[in-house]
Amino acid sequence: MNKIIAVANQKGGVGKTTTSVNLSAALAGLGPRVLLIDLDPQGNATMGSGVDKYVLNSSIYEWLMGEVSLDEVCRRTVAGYDLLPANIDLTAAEVGLMQRERREFVVAEALSQQPSRYEYIIIDCPPSLSLLTIMALVASDALVVPLQTEFFALEGLTQLMKTIERIKTNLNPSLEIRGILLTMYDKRNKLSGEVEAEARNYFKDKVYNTAVPRNVRLSEAPSHGVPVLIYDKSCPGSKSYFSFTEEFLNQDKPVESAA
C-alpha cells in the first residue's frame, strides 16, 4: 500500500515546495518508488523538478477532469521520482470542480483508480485553504507541515488546525499530522529559537528534530530545475533534508517491543 502525504500550510513562502521536491528526491534516492503531485497552479514543484510548465501537452488539470490517465501525464524526473505536473490550467479545474458532487473526493477517487505502484505519493499543496488543499487532505493519510521559524508562524497554523479537524470529522477521519518541519531556521537569530521552543512545547514530538536552515543553495536550486540534493548535496540545506528524510522514514518502522 502506498502512503499519501500532503505537504501543507496555507501561509506562502514557508518551504512547502522545497520540502516536497527534496523529500521526493531523497526518498527516490533510497529506493522507494515516489510520485510527486504538484497541486499548486503556480507550478513551482513542476519547474523545480526540471519540467517546463509552459510547454506541457497535458497536466494535472486533464487528469483531474478524467481526460488522461496518470501514465499519460506523468514525467520521470532527473532525481528519480515521477511527477504529475501542474500549470495555471489548474485554476480552471478548481473553478470547474466547484459544481461537481463529492468534489472534495476528486483527488482521492482519481488515485484510488491507479495501480498502487508507488510506495509514497507526496502532494505539494497551494498556499491557501482552497478546494485544492481540501482535496489533497481528503486524499492523504497524513500531512507534513513546514513551519517557518519567524514571527506569526504559529499563529498562522491555527486556521490550518481547524481545517484539519473539520476534515477529520466530516471527510477523512484517518487524517493525521505526521510532523512539523521547522524551516528557514537561523540559529544566530533569537526569534528562531523562540519559535522552535514554542512549537516543541505545543506540538511535542510531532516536531521533527531536524530544522532546515536558511541556505543560499536551497534558494538557487529551483532555478536550475533540480532538487538541492542534486544541485549541491553537501550544502547545509541538502544535509538537513537528508536528515529529515531519515526521520520521516523512521516513522514507518515498527516500534520494537521491549524484550
Residue pairs with C-beta under 8 A, 6 or more apart in sequence:
1 116
2 116
2 118
2 119
2 120
2 121
3 119
3 120
3 121
3 141
3 142
3 252
4 111
4 121
4 123
4 139
4 140
4 141
5 120
5 121
5 122
5 123
5 140
5 141
5 142
5 143
5 144
5 178
6 123
6 125
6 133
6 136
6 137
6 139
6 140
6 142
6 143
6 144
7 16
7 19
7 20
7 23
7 122
7 123
7 124
7 125
7 143
7 144
7 145
7 146
8 16
8 125
8 133
8 136
8 137
8 143
8 144
8 145
8 160
9 16
9 125
9 127
9 145
9 146
9 147
9 156
9 157
9 160
10 127
10 128
10 129
10 133
10 156
10 159
10 160
11 127
11 148
11 153
11 156
12 127
13 127
13 148
14 127
14 146
14 147
14 148
14 153
14 183
14 184
15 146
15 148
15 181
15 183
15 184
15 212
16 124
16 125
16 127
16 146
17 40
17 44
17 45
17 48
17 124
17 222
18 48
18 146
18 183
18 212
18 218
18 222
18 228
19 144
19 146
19 181
19 183
19 212
19 241
19 244
20 36
20 45
20 122
20 123
20 124
21 36
21 45
21 48
21 49
21 79
21 124
21 222
21 227
22 227
22 228
22 229
22 238
22 241
22 245
23 122
23 144
23 241
23 244
23 245
23 248
24 34
24 36
24 49
24 79
24 81
24 120
24 122
24 227
25 77
25 79
25 80
25 81
25 227
25 229
25 230
26 229
26 241
26 242
26 244
26 245
27 34
27 81
27 119
27 120
27 122
27 245
27 248
27 249
28 34
28 79
28 80
28 81
29 79
29 80
29 229
30 245
30 249
32 118
32 119
32 120
33 82
33 117
33 118
33 119
33 120
34 80
34 81
34 82
34 118
34 119
34 120
34 121
34 122
35 74
35 81
35 82
35 83
35 84
35 118
35 120
35 121
35 122
36 45
36 49
36 77
36 81
36 82
36 83
36 84
36 121
36 122
36 124
37 60
37 84
37 107
37 121
37 122
37 123
37 124
37 136
38 44
38 45
38 46
38 49
38 60
38 83
38 84
38 85
38 86
38 124
39 60
39 86
39 90
39 107
39 123
39 124
39 125
39 126
39 132
39 133
39 135
39 136
40 86
40 90
40 124
40 125
40 126
40 127
40 132
41 86
41 87
41 88
41 89
41 90
41 91
41 94
41 126
41 132
42 86
42 88
42 126
43 53
43 85
43 86
43 87
43 88
43 90
44 124
44 222
45 83
45 86
45 124
46 53
46 56
46 83
46 85
46 86
46 87
47 53
47 222
47 225
48 221
48 222
48 225
48 226
48 227
49 75
49 77
49 79
49 81
49 83
49 85
49 225
49 226
49 227
50 77
50 78
50 79
50 225
50 226
51 75
51 77
51 83
51 85
51 225
53 59
53 85
53 86
53 87
53 88
54 87
56 85
56 87
58 67
58 68
58 72
58 73
59 73
59 85
59 86
59 87
59 89
59 90
60 73
60 84
60 85
60 86
60 90
60 93
61 86
61 87
61 89
61 90
61 92
61 93
62 68
62 73
62 89
63 69
63 70
63 73
63 84
63 110
64 90
64 93
64 97
64 106
64 107
64 110
65 93
65 96
66 110
70 84
70 110
70 114
73 84
73 85
74 82
74 83
74 84
75 82
75 83
75 85
76 82
76 83
77 83
78 226
78 230
79 226
79 227
79 229
79 230
82 118
90 132
94 130
94 131
94 132
97 103
97 106
97 131
97 135
98 131
100 106
102 109
103 131
103 135
104 131
104 134
104 135
104 138
104 171
105 135
105 138
105 139
105 171
106 135
107 123
107 135
107 136
107 138
107 139
108 135
108 138
108 139
108 172
111 121
111 139
123 136
123 139
123 140
125 132
125 133
125 136
125 137
126 132
126 133
129 159
129 160
129 163
133 163
134 163
134 167
134 171
137 143
137 163
137 164
137 167
137 171
137 172
137 175
138 167
138 171
138 172
138 175
139 172
140 172
140 175
141 174
141 175
141 176
142 175
142 176
142 177
142 178
143 164
143 175
143 176
143 177
143 178
144 178
144 179
144 180
144 181
144 248
145 157
145 160
145 177
145 179
145 180
145 181
146 181
146 183
146 212
147 153
147 154
147 157
147 180
147 181
147 182
147 183
147 195
147 199
148 183
148 184
149 182
149 183
149 184
149 185
149 186
149 189
149 191
149 192
149 195
149 196
149 211
150 184
150 191
150 192
150 195
151 191
151 195
153 195
153 199
154 195
154 198
154 199
154 202
164 175
164 177
167 175
168 175
177 203
177 206
178 248
178 251
179 206
179 207
179 208
179 247
179 248
179 251
180 199
180 203
180 206
180 207
180 208
181 208
181 210
181 211
181 212
181 244
182 195
182 196
182 199
182 207
182 208
182 210
182 211
182 212
183 211
183 212
184 192
184 212
184 213
184 214
185 192
185 196
185 211
185 212
185 213
185 214
186 192
186 213
186 214
187 193
187 213
196 207
196 211
199 207
200 207
208 244
208 247
208 248
209 243
209 247
210 240
210 243
210 244
210 247
211 240
212 218
212 237
212 240
212 241
212 244
213 236
213 237
213 240
215 228
215 235
215 236
215 237
215 240
217 228
217 231
217 232
217 235
217 236
217 237
217 238
218 228
218 235
218 237
220 228
220 231
221 227
221 228
221 230
221 231
221 232
221 237
224 231
228 235
228 237
228 238
228 241
229 238
229 241
229 242
231 238
232 238
